[in-house]
């Protein structure tokens, strides 16, 4: 290196009529030579240059957390929703029971994902705020763990293997970080607890439509994410993180397409599933059920979404059959069910802020197979609220609920509760 430096300096001296080099010239020349040596030492790769990329370099990390308070202006603490939020109201049978409504971590999730191979996509989402029925909060539980295997360069044809959301219902597939209302509607969400199960699913969507699905989430239109234009699959039918209770796999299918009409985007869809539900411990002593491992569980539903540009409508309705507690016979019967919801919303862009006022009505008449005694429900709720996003990393939602909920099981055979409450939630995105 020293010889090369001297020769270089000598050449420069001749070109400059042998003028005396100053210290800065020498420094610049040394840096140039060292830089060229370092570049020459970089390891070569099969592609001909640069550092080889490993699969773990392609994994990204993001997440969000939600903290709620459900105790403002409550007129009846016995109004509650077990599937929605365990900190809302109380299910105590005591006549003077009061809810211990305090601050509550509803969700705390990390998402690890990435294209670890040109044909393999990886997704892992644990939740650090799971709340089992024991009353102890903030357990860690797997929400999603799946792999997408694609068969073409555009990734239009995919097979998903693992624990993931079941393609049934727009609101079910919509991330809780995107949803306006604090909870999903009973009528659709009662189909699959936590929206997830272990299964194998085939998804198809043209590359252009996959980009549209991504845009509807990224640009703040409250999309459901990319679950294909067409979906078909099988799953255990026993909810996520639970062993299957029988050897009867559920079958599900869905068709949905986001059309661009002028400046608007609409997305109609239809979905259905069929299977057998197995009771594994949800039945109280004294309550009977015929063939508890093979209770028919079938639904078909329709969806229509007008994305908020700036006014939006989101509505779904489903019908079907499933288990439901009978308060007269103390038996769990196989009965018809039906219900849905209508959500009106508005997207207001105020400089870099986003404001979403919304109103929702929901109705459900049926059972919830995964709750105690396949608890019987009749729900008529109104929700009015607003979501405010001053920055991407922070959201505040206020929602006023006018509830009329009948939910009955062997411990509460006559139980219609009506009341109002103001619910608050802050969400942090990172």
BAPAKE-968363 format. One record per residue (C-alpha): x, y, z. Coordinates in nm, 4 decimals, decimal comma. Example, Ala and Ser with C-alpha at 12.3 -4.5 7.8 and 13.67 -1.06 7.14 Angstrom:
# residues 2
REC_c1_c2_c3
REC_1,2300_-0,4500_0,7800 .
REC_1,3670_-0,1060_0,7140 .
END
This chain:
# residues 430
REC_c1_c2_c3
REC_0,0000_0,0000_0,0000 .
REC_0,2871_0,2380_0,0862 .
REC_0,4523_0,1795_-0,2521 .
REC_0,1224_0,2371_-0,4306 .
REC_0,0711_0,5565_-0,2309 .
REC_0,4183_0,6888_-0,3177 .
REC_0,3756_0,6127_-0,6867 .
REC_0,0375_0,7837_-0,6882 .
REC_0,1701_1,0880_-0,5103 .
REC_0,4646_1,1027_-0,7537 .
REC_0,2334_1,0913_-1,0527 .
REC_0,0186_1,3672_-0,9081 .
REC_0,3295_1,5713_-0,8435 .
REC_0,4365_1,5453_-1,2066 .
REC_0,0904_1,6422_-1,3320 .
REC_0,0909_1,9499_-1,1106 .
REC_0,4379_2,0592_-1,2200 .
REC_0,5841_1,9035_-0,9048 .
REC_0,4006_2,1418_-0,6737 .
REC_0,4188_2,0536_-0,3068 .
REC_0,1281_1,8410_-0,1872 .
REC_-0,0562_1,9717_0,1089 .
REC_-0,1861_1,7530_0,3895 .
REC_-0,5437_1,7524_0,2596 .
REC_-0,4368_1,6142_-0,0799 .
REC_-0,2522_1,3281_0,0872 .
REC_-0,5490_1,2513_0,3104 .
REC_-0,7932_1,2425_0,0187 .
REC_-0,5676_1,0124_-0,1819 .
REC_-0,5196_0,7712_0,1086 .
REC_-0,8968_0,7536_0,1668 .
REC_-0,9571_0,6812_-0,2015 .
REC_-0,7058_0,3957_-0,2039 .
REC_-0,8371_0,2399_0,1200 .
REC_-1,1908_0,2616_-0,0095 .
REC_-1,0977_0,0781_-0,3287 .
REC_-0,9210_-0,1924_-0,1255 .
REC_-1,2283_-0,2439_0,0976 .
REC_-1,4539_-0,2795_-0,2033 .
REC_-1,2227_-0,5395_-0,3488 .
REC_-1,2478_-0,7468_-0,0291 .
REC_-1,6326_-0,7742_-0,0303 .
REC_-1,7411_-1,1397_-0,0620 .
REC_-1,8748_-1,2441_-0,3956 .
REC_-2,2172_-1,4108_-0,4228 .
REC_-2,3808_-1,6311_-0,6774 .
REC_-2,5454_-1,3257_-0,8292 .
REC_-2,2044_-1,1677_-0,8827 .
REC_-2,1711_-0,9046_-0,6088 .
REC_-2,2864_-0,7651_-0,2768 .
REC_-2,3549_-0,9441_0,0509 .
REC_-2,5712_-1,2555_0,0295 .
REC_-2,9226_-1,2072_0,1716 .
REC_-3,0457_-1,4619_0,4254 .
REC_-3,4063_-1,5698_0,4866 .
REC_-3,4143_-1,4040_0,8297 .
REC_-3,3251_-1,0681_0,6739 .
REC_-3,6696_-1,0687_0,5127 .
REC_-3,8732_-1,0940_0,8349 .
REC_-4,0401_-0,7734_0,9560 .
REC_-4,1798_-0,6884_1,2985 .
REC_-4,4794_-0,4692_1,3813 .
REC_-4,7572_-0,4652_1,6362 .
REC_-5,0290_-0,2812_1,8248 .
REC_-5,1819_-0,2579_2,1713 .
REC_-5,5311_-0,1596_2,2897 .
REC_-5,6213_-0,0333_2,6376 .
REC_-5,9869_0,0159_2,7320 .
REC_-6,2116_0,1611_2,9972 .
REC_-6,5771_0,0512_3,0053 .
REC_-6,7052_0,2149_3,3237 .
REC_-6,8317_0,5579_3,2181 .
REC_-7,2011_0,6434_3,2598 .
REC_-7,3053_0,2775_3,2884 .
REC_-7,6765_0,2433_3,3654 .
REC_-7,6734_-0,1357_3,4159 .
REC_-7,3617_-0,3316_3,5083 .
REC_-7,5301_-0,6610_3,4189 .
REC_-7,5181_-0,5760_3,0507 .
REC_-7,2171_-0,7708_2,9268 .
REC_-7,0733_-0,9609_2,6312 .
REC_-6,8376_-1,2463_2,7143 .
REC_-6,7058_-1,2857_2,3589 .
REC_-6,6544_-0,9108_2,3191 .
REC_-6,4733_-0,7815_2,6244 .
REC_-6,4427_-0,9455_2,9661 .
REC_-6,4080_-0,6067_3,1341 .
REC_-6,7526_-0,4941_3,0154 .
REC_-7,0212_-0,5581_3,2788 .
REC_-7,0550_-0,8737_3,4878 .
REC_-7,2118_-1,2174_3,4418 .
REC_-7,2486_-1,2704_3,8163 .
REC_-7,5780_-1,4278_3,9290 .
REC_-7,5894_-1,2165_4,2476 .
REC_-7,8900_-0,9807_4,2416 .
REC_-7,6865_-0,6735_4,3419 .
REC_-7,3675_-0,7588_4,1495 .
REC_-7,1579_-0,4700_4,0223 .
REC_-6,8938_-0,4737_3,7527 .
REC_-6,5327_-0,4086_3,8422 .
REC_-6,4859_-0,1930_3,5370 .
REC_-6,1264_-0,0743_3,5371 .
REC_-5,8548_-0,0188_3,2819 .
REC_-5,8111_-0,3307_3,0723 .
REC_-5,5515_-0,4419_2,8165 .
REC_-5,7720_-0,5818_2,5416 .
REC_-5,4968_-0,6705_2,2949 .
REC_-5,1152_-0,6603_2,2916 .
REC_-4,9843_-0,8155_1,9746 .
REC_-4,6627_-0,8554_1,7815 .
REC_-4,6577_-0,9637_1,4178 .
REC_-4,3561_-1,1372_1,2653 .
REC_-4,3935_-1,1857_0,8902 .
REC_-4,1952_-1,2086_0,5715 .
REC_-4,1383_-1,3682_0,2316 .
REC_-3,8746_-1,6169_0,3486 .
REC_-3,8619_-1,7793_0,0042 .
REC_-3,9932_-1,6645_-0,3348 .
REC_-4,2783_-1,9133_-0,2865 .
REC_-4,3179_-1,9166_0,0931 .
REC_-4,4695_-1,6412_0,3089 .
REC_-4,4491_-1,6677_0,6892 .
REC_-4,6844_-1,5064_0,9482 .
REC_-4,6686_-1,5392_1,3273 .
REC_-4,8814_-1,3338_1,5676 .
REC_-4,8831_-1,3962_1,9441 .
REC_-5,1165_-1,2049_2,1759 .
REC_-4,9794_-1,1042_2,5162 .
REC_-5,3201_-1,0030_2,6588 .
REC_-5,5288_-1,3195_2,6374 .
REC_-5,7896_-1,3493_2,9117 .
REC_-5,9019_-1,7029_3,0014 .
REC_-6,2198_-1,7593_3,2020 .
REC_-6,0140_-1,8044_3,5207 .
REC_-6,0119_-1,4264_3,5597 .
REC_-5,6334_-1,3916_3,5407 .
REC_-5,5385_-1,1657_3,2523 .
REC_-5,2487_-1,1159_3,0118 .
REC_-5,1558_-1,4690_2,9158 .
REC_-4,9479_-1,5209_2,6015 .
REC_-5,1323_-1,7163_2,3334 .
REC_-5,0786_-1,7853_1,9645 .
REC_-5,3306_-1,6063_1,7465 .
REC_-5,1832_-1,6820_1,4035 .
REC_-4,9104_-1,9150_1,2845 .
REC_-4,9289_-2,0030_0,9179 .
REC_-4,7387_-2,0346_0,5921 .
REC_-4,8573_-1,9365_0,2452 .
REC_-4,7228_-2,1568_-0,0322 .
REC_-4,7610_-1,9907_-0,3740 .
REC_-4,7442_-2,1647_-0,7119 .
REC_-4,6685_-1,8795_-0,9531 .
REC_-4,4465_-1,5716_-0,9741 .
REC_-4,7342_-1,3286_-0,9147 .
REC_-4,8492_-1,5296_-0,6094 .
REC_-5,2067_-1,5342_-0,7355 .
REC_-5,2565_-1,8979_-0,6287 .
REC_-5,1799_-1,9791_-0,2669 .
REC_-5,2307_-2,2560_-0,0130 .
REC_-5,2312_-2,1496_0,3511 .
REC_-5,1357_-2,4066_0,6142 .
REC_-5,1583_-2,3435_0,9887 .
REC_-5,3659_-2,1520_1,2400 .
REC_-5,5271_-1,8486_1,0817 .
REC_-5,8537_-1,6643_1,0334 .
REC_-6,1363_-1,8625_0,8774 .
REC_-6,2599_-1,6916_0,5566 .
REC_-6,6133_-1,6296_0,6819 .
REC_-6,7443_-1,2740_0,7218 .
REC_-6,5835_-0,9436_0,6287 .
REC_-6,5818_-0,8150_0,9881 .
REC_-6,4344_-1,1419_1,1163 .
REC_-6,1390_-1,1116_0,8791 .
REC_-6,0932_-0,7386_0,9350 .
REC_-5,8124_-0,6786_1,1829 .
REC_-5,9100_-0,5402_1,5228 .
REC_-5,6496_-0,2712_1,4604 .
REC_-5,8601_-0,1578_1,1604 .
REC_-6,2164_-0,2048_1,2868 .
REC_-6,4106_0,1070_1,3893 .
REC_-6,6421_-0,0457_1,6500 .
REC_-6,4723_-0,1840_1,9595 .
REC_-6,6173_-0,5327_1,9097 .
REC_-6,7400_-0,7495_1,6258 .
REC_-7,1112_-0,8149_1,5818 .
REC_-7,2511_-1,1166_1,7692 .
REC_-7,4318_-1,2525_1,4624 .
REC_-7,1164_-1,3042_1,2553 .
REC_-6,8560_-1,3493_1,5284 .
REC_-7,0558_-1,6274_1,6976 .
REC_-6,9612_-1,8495_1,4018 .
REC_-6,5938_-1,8892_1,5034 .
REC_-6,4548_-1,7824_1,8414 .
REC_-6,1556_-1,5508_1,7936 .
REC_-6,2155_-1,5943_1,4169 .
REC_-5,9394_-1,8575_1,3937 .
REC_-5,8766_-2,2292_1,3724 .
REC_-5,6206_-2,4773_1,2446 .
REC_-5,6706_-2,5691_0,8819 .
REC_-5,5648_-2,5734_0,5171 .
REC_-5,7032_-2,3102_0,2769 .
REC_-5,6717_-2,2307_-0,0914 .
REC_-5,6813_-1,8620_-0,1944 .
REC_-5,6919_-1,7091_-0,5406 .
REC_-5,6874_-1,3444_-0,6464 .
REC_-5,5374_-1,1616_-0,9479 .
REC_-5,2230_-0,9626_-0,8646 .
REC_-5,4049_-0,6346_-0,9361 .
REC_-5,6813_-0,7201_-0,6878 .
REC_-5,4292_-0,8269_-0,4242 .
REC_-5,2769_-0,4796_-0,4545 .
REC_-5,6245_-0,3283_-0,4188 .
REC_-5,6891_-0,5279_-0,0999 .
REC_-5,3572_-0,3953_0,0362 .
REC_-5,4428_-0,0356_-0,0594 .
REC_-5,7816_-0,0522_0,1169 .
REC_-5,5996_-0,1197_0,4435 .
REC_-5,2910_0,0966_0,3924 .
REC_-5,4810_0,4102_0,2854 .
REC_-5,7241_0,4054_0,5767 .
REC_-6,0384_0,2641_0,4125 .
REC_-6,0782_-0,0050_0,6813 .
REC_-6,0353_-0,3039_0,4509 .
REC_-6,0456_-0,6653_0,5609 .
REC_-5,7051_-0,7598_0,4219 .
REC_-5,6144_-1,0066_0,1495 .
REC_-5,8160_-1,3265_0,1828 .
REC_-5,8488_-1,3764_-0,1894 .
REC_-6,1299_-1,3316_-0,4359 .
REC_-6,2029_-1,7019_-0,3953 .
REC_-6,1335_-1,9095_-0,0860 .
REC_-6,1916_-2,2746_-0,0048 .
REC_-6,0629_-2,4810_0,2841 .
REC_-6,1037_-2,7260_0,5683 .
REC_-6,0418_-2,6727_0,9401 .
REC_-6,0883_-2,8526_1,2724 .
REC_-6,4045_-2,6661_1,3700 .
REC_-6,3154_-2,6592_1,7398 .
REC_-6,1716_-2,3006_1,7656 .
REC_-5,8041_-2,2056_1,7854 .
REC_-5,5579_-2,3408_2,0425 .
REC_-5,7816_-2,6377_2,1192 .
REC_-5,7636_-3,0034_2,0208 .
REC_-6,0290_-3,1212_1,7789 .
REC_-6,3273_-3,2789_1,9565 .
REC_-6,4216_-3,5130_1,6723 .
REC_-6,2829_-3,6326_1,3401 .
REC_-6,5238_-3,4244_1,1347 .
REC_-6,3486_-3,1402_0,9515 .
REC_-6,5462_-2,8248_0,8754 .
REC_-6,5570_-2,7000_0,5159 .
REC_-6,5683_-2,3284_0,4279 .
REC_-6,5822_-2,1257_0,1070 .
REC_-6,6053_-1,7572_0,0194 .
REC_-6,6238_-1,5332_-0,2882 .
REC_-6,5650_-1,1569_-0,2629 .
REC_-6,4553_-0,8919_-0,5156 .
REC_-6,3755_-0,5186_-0,4723 .
REC_-6,5171_-0,3339_-0,7755 .
REC_-6,4101_0,0179_-0,8719 .
REC_-6,7097_0,2225_-0,9861 .
REC_-6,6113_0,5796_-1,0639 .
REC_-6,4573_0,7233_-0,7486 .
REC_-6,6145_0,4532_-0,5298 .
REC_-6,5146_0,0997_-0,4394 .
REC_-6,7750_-0,1596_-0,3447 .
REC_-6,7147_-0,5161_-0,2292 .
REC_-7,0006_-0,7684_-0,2340 .
REC_-6,9363_-1,1167_-0,1016 .
REC_-7,0928_-1,4461_-0,0053 .
REC_-6,9631_-1,7185_0,2263 .
REC_-7,0694_-2,0470_0,3843 .
REC_-6,9412_-2,3251_0,6062 .
REC_-7,0626_-2,6626_0,7293 .
REC_-6,9452_-2,9026_0,9968 .
REC_-7,0119_-3,0711_1,3309 .
REC_-6,9546_-2,9050_1,6667 .
REC_-6,8199_-3,1109_1,9587 .
REC_-6,8865_-3,0104_2,3195 .
REC_-6,5771_-3,0689_2,5331 .
REC_-6,6637_-2,9119_2,8686 .
REC_-6,9024_-2,6237_2,8047 .
REC_-7,2093_-2,8151_2,9312 .
REC_-7,3225_-2,7708_3,2944 .
REC_-7,4369_-3,0611_3,5135 .
REC_-7,8069_-3,1315_3,4571 .
REC_-7,8045_-2,9960_3,1023 .
REC_-7,8547_-3,2573_2,8321 .
REC_-7,7521_-3,2620_2,4663 .
REC_-7,8106_-3,5285_2,2050 .
REC_-7,4923_-3,6638_2,0457 .
REC_-7,2674_-3,3938_2,1988 .
REC_-6,9737_-3,4648_1,9661 .
REC_-7,1668_-3,4219_1,6424 .
REC_-7,4031_-3,1244_1,6606 .
REC_-7,4782_-2,9760_1,3188 .
REC_-7,3125_-2,6363_1,2670 .
REC_-7,3906_-2,4672_0,9346 .
REC_-7,4142_-2,1075_0,8104 .
REC_-7,4377_-1,9010_0,4951 .
REC_-7,3882_-1,5242_0,4874 .
REC_-7,3806_-1,2255_0,2552 .
REC_-7,1670_-0,9099_0,2703 .
REC_-7,1842_-0,5665_0,1116 .
REC_-6,9231_-0,2944_0,1662 .
REC_-6,9138_0,0583_0,0250 .
REC_-6,5729_0,1844_0,1293 .
REC_-6,5670_0,5324_0,2923 .
REC_-6,4728_0,7687_0,0083 .
REC_-6,5748_0,9601_0,2111 .
REC_-6,9125_0,8017_0,3109 .
REC_-6,9204_0,4287_0,3733 .
REC_-7,1608_0,1426_0,4414 .
REC_-7,0732_-0,2002_0,5750 .
REC_-7,3409_-0,4647_0,6271 .
REC_-7,3577_-0,8415_0,6708 .
REC_-7,6279_-1,0971_0,7432 .
REC_-7,6183_-1,4716_0,7973 .
REC_-7,8559_-1,7588_0,8624 .
REC_-7,7912_-2,1136_0,9701 .
REC_-7,8363_-2,3826_1,2295 .
REC_-7,6455_-2,4663_1,5459 .
REC_-7,6676_-2,5593_1,9141 .
REC_-7,8672_-2,3381_2,1544 .
REC_-7,9783_-2,3687_2,5163 .
REC_-8,3500_-2,4255_2,5742 .
REC_-8,4572_-2,2618_2,9017 .
REC_-8,7803_-2,4671_2,9222 .
REC_-8,6357_-2,8162_2,8758 .
REC_-8,2802_-2,7513_3,0045 .
REC_-8,1619_-2,9167_2,6874 .
REC_-7,9219_-2,7957_2,4205 .
REC_-8,1166_-2,8163_2,0954 .
REC_-8,0171_-2,7805_1,7352 .
REC_-8,2047_-2,4686_1,6211 .
REC_-8,2125_-2,2080_1,3481 .
REC_-8,0208_-1,8839_1,3916 .
REC_-8,0077_-1,5516_1,2093 .
REC_-7,8691_-1,2022_1,2448 .
REC_-7,6495_-0,9288_1,1082 .
REC_-7,5485_-0,5650_1,1331 .
REC_-7,5367_-0,2341_0,9472 .
REC_-7,2463_0,0088_0,9949 .
REC_-7,2488_0,3662_0,8610 .
REC_-6,9218_0,5574_0,8660 .
REC_-6,7454_0,8635_0,7280 .
REC_-6,3757_0,9218_0,6560 .
REC_-6,2651_1,2796_0,7231 .
REC_-5,9045_1,3649_0,6341 .
REC_-5,7996_1,6735_0,8283 .
REC_-5,4463_1,7532_0,7108 .
REC_-5,2476_1,4549_0,8445 .
REC_-5,5218_1,3513_1,0870 .
REC_-5,8075_1,1076_1,0220 .
REC_-6,1465_1,1185_1,1892 .
REC_-6,4112_0,8470_1,1476 .
REC_-6,7595_0,9069_1,2932 .
REC_-6,9715_0,5890_1,2833 .
REC_-7,3042_0,4343_1,3837 .
REC_-7,3942_0,0668_1,3993 .
REC_-7,7013_-0,1471_1,4642 .
REC_-7,6724_-0,5201_1,5236 .
REC_-7,9230_-0,8019_1,5728 .
REC_-7,8774_-1,1677_1,6583 .
REC_-8,1162_-1,4493_1,7503 .
REC_-7,9335_-1,7761_1,8155 .
REC_-7,6884_-1,9628_2,0346 .
REC_-7,3156_-1,9370_2,1003 .
REC_-7,1783_-2,2881_2,0900 .
REC_-6,8478_-2,2092_2,2618 .
REC_-7,0057_-2,0416_2,5677 .
REC_-7,1572_-2,2110_2,8714 .
REC_-7,4487_-2,4415_2,7745 .
REC_-7,4443_-2,2994_2,4199 .
REC_-7,5858_-1,9836_2,5760 .
REC_-7,9039_-1,8519_2,4089 .
REC_-7,8941_-1,4928_2,2770 .
REC_-8,1270_-1,2259_2,1467 .
REC_-7,9308_-0,9050_2,0820 .
REC_-8,0443_-0,5601_1,9686 .
REC_-7,7643_-0,3065_2,0140 .
REC_-7,7036_0,0455_1,8868 .
REC_-7,3528_0,1925_1,8850 .
REC_-7,2484_0,5524_1,8139 .
REC_-6,8877_0,6627_1,8148 .
REC_-6,5872_0,8317_1,6635 .
REC_-6,2305_0,7234_1,5990 .
REC_-5,9582_0,9884_1,5958 .
REC_-5,6103_0,9286_1,4500 .
REC_-5,3945_1,2384_1,5091 .
REC_-5,0832_1,0384_1,4136 .
REC_-5,0266_0,6919_1,2700 .
REC_-4,8934_0,5606_1,5988 .
REC_-5,1947_0,6608_1,8104 .
REC_-5,5745_0,6245_1,7900 .
REC_-5,8537_0,7172_2,0315 .
REC_-6,2041_0,5697_2,0041 .
REC_-6,5120_0,6707_2,2041 .
REC_-6,8251_0,4577_2,1643 .
REC_-7,1649_0,4980_2,3283 .
REC_-7,3651_0,1728_2,3429 .
REC_-7,7423_0,1402_2,3827 .
REC_-7,7771_-0,2301_2,4582 .
REC_-8,0682_-0,4720_2,4793 .
REC_-7,9233_-0,8186_2,5362 .
REC_-8,0921_-1,1419_2,6415 .
REC_-7,8413_-1,4155_2,7235 .
REC_-7,9593_-1,7258_2,9079 .
REC_-7,8064_-2,0510_3,0329 .
REC_-7,8669_-2,2932_3,3185 .
REC_-7,7372_-2,0447_3,5775 .
REC_-7,9325_-1,7490_3,4331 .
REC_-8,2480_-1,8992_3,2762 .
REC_-8,4330_-1,5649_3,2672 .
REC_-8,1936_-1,2846_3,1868 .
REC_-8,2762_-0,9844_2,9696 .
REC_-8,0514_-0,6851_3,0371 .
REC_-8,0862_-0,3329_2,9002 .
REC_-7,8547_-0,0411_2,9591 .
REC_-7,6179_0,2207_2,8220 .
REC_-7,2454_0,2766_2,8644 .
REC_-6,9668_0,4935_2,7258 .
REC_-6,6619_0,2895_2,6263 .
REC_-6,3136_0,4316_2,5570 .
REC_-6,0115_0,2802_2,3881 .
REC_-5,6607_0,4002_2,3064 .
REC_-5,4584_0,2114_2,0479 .
REC_-5,0855_0,2325_1,9859 .
REC_-4,9412_0,1163_1,6538 .
REC_-4,5741_0,0397_1,6103 .
END
